[in-house]
Amino acid sequence: MKSEETRTHPHQEHGRQNRERGTLNREQVLAAATALVKRHGPQALTMRKLAAELGTAVTSIYWHVGNRESLLDALVERTVADLGDIHPTGRTPGQRVASVARALRRQLRDHPHLVAMVHERGLTERMFLPAQQVLVHEVHAAGLRGARAADAVRAVQVHVVGHVLVERNRERAPVQRPGEDELWGARTAEQDPALAQALARPVDPDALFTVSVKALVSGLLG
């Protein structure tokens, strides 16, 4: 049995929690939860693991963010805000629209687990709204209105999302046998050796995205 000197009294525990609350804030809790989800996915996010990550008591986590559902709601709001933090660059309308596409792709690639979590909670359309609004502003500046503007906004979004999905599938796919370097030759490339050589090389996703977005935006705004 613990002695009176070593036993933790209720008021001592309460005092420790108050000290934790004083040094820990909501933003730190959300940042740690975001990092956990980014590393291991939403299923790995438990209040106990989060408390261990922060070196605090579970009760302190509850005090700052509520229960796990409230925490997930807060992470969704944070993810939506991050995806909407897009600042177009460039001198021409085409350059600015392409810069929005690049920024959206980067955000989606940087937050795969968080984006999946937003999707699972039925908030995908809301998640993309801020980026769509940025695109609306840019296509309006380029002179597009009505259905043409809507088509441009949706085409850019679908292109970005589709490209990211293909990238992630390629990254997670097993080693291919035969590979592209074995599949492409004079016969399969219709006697175009330069084409065969280019298609036999590993895909450069950044270069491919740049080329495809430039062509898409040129067609949409032209």
QUIFEN-V122730 format. One record per backbone hydrogen bond with DSSP energy under -1.0 kcal/mol. CO is the residue of the C=O (numbers start at 0). NH is the residue of the N-H. E is the energy in kcal/mol with one decimal. If there is no record, write none. Layout:
BEGIN
((CO;NH;E) (CO;NH;E))
END
This chain:
BEGIN
((2;6;-1.9) (8;12;-2.2) (9;13;-2.4) (10;14;-1.8) (11;15;-2.2) (12;16;-2.3) (13;17;-2.1) (14;18;-1.9) (15;19;-2.2) (16;20;-2.6) (17;21;-1.6) (18;22;-1.3) (19;23;-2.2) (24;28;-1.8) (25;29;-2.6) (26;30;-2.3) (27;31;-2.2) (28;32;-2.4) (29;33;-2.5) (30;34;-2.1) (31;35;-2.0) (32;36;-2.3) (33;37;-2.5) (34;38;-1.8) (35;39;-2.7) (36;40;-2.3) (40;43;-1.5) (41;44;-1.6) (43;45;-1.1) (45;49;-2.5) (46;50;-2.3) (47;51;-2.2) (48;52;-2.3) (49;53;-1.8) (50;54;-1.1) (50;55;-2.5) (56;60;-1.2) (57;61;-2.1) (58;62;-1.9) (59;63;-1.4) (60;64;-2.5) (61;65;-2.2) (66;70;-2.2) (67;71;-2.7) (68;72;-2.3) (69;73;-2.1) (70;74;-2.2) (71;75;-2.3) (72;76;-2.2) (73;77;-2.2) (74;78;-2.5) (75;79;-2.7) (76;80;-2.1) (77;81;-2.3) (78;82;-2.6) (79;83;-1.2) (81;84;-1.2) (83;85;-2.0) (91;95;-2.2) (92;96;-2.6) (93;97;-2.3) (94;98;-1.9) (95;99;-1.6) (96;100;-1.9) (97;101;-2.3) (98;102;-2.2) (99;103;-2.6) (100;104;-2.4) (101;105;-2.3) (102;106;-2.3) (103;107;-2.5) (104;108;-2.4) (105;109;-2.0) (106;110;-1.2) (110;114;-2.8) (111;115;-2.2) (112;116;-2.1) (113;117;-2.3) (114;118;-2.4) (115;119;-2.5) (116;120;-1.2) (117;122;-2.0) (118;121;-1.8) (122;126;-2.1) (123;127;-1.8) (127;131;-2.4) (128;132;-2.5) (129;133;-1.9) (130;134;-2.2) (131;135;-2.7) (132;136;-2.1) (133;137;-1.8) (134;138;-2.9) (135;139;-2.2) (136;140;-1.9) (137;141;-1.2) (138;143;-2.5) (139;142;-1.7) (145;149;-2.2) (146;150;-2.8) (147;151;-2.0) (148;152;-2.4) (149;153;-2.5) (150;154;-2.6) (151;155;-2.2) (152;156;-2.0) (153;157;-2.8) (154;158;-2.3) (155;159;-2.3) (156;160;-2.7) (157;161;-2.8) (158;162;-2.4) (159;163;-2.4) (160;164;-2.3) (161;165;-2.2) (162;166;-2.4) (163;167;-2.6) (164;168;-2.2) (165;169;-2.3) (166;170;-2.2) (167;171;-1.7) (178;181;-1.2) (178;182;-1.6) (179;183;-1.9) (184;188;-2.0) (185;190;-3.6) (186;189;-1.3) (191;195;-2.4) (192;196;-2.5) (193;197;-2.1) (194;198;-2.7) (195;199;-1.5) (203;207;-2.7) (204;208;-2.4) (205;209;-2.3) (206;210;-2.4) (207;211;-2.6) (208;212;-2.7) (209;213;-2.1) (210;214;-2.1) (211;215;-2.4) (212;216;-3.0) (213;217;-2.1) (214;218;-2.0) (215;219;-2.3) (216;220;-2.6) (217;221;-1.4))
END
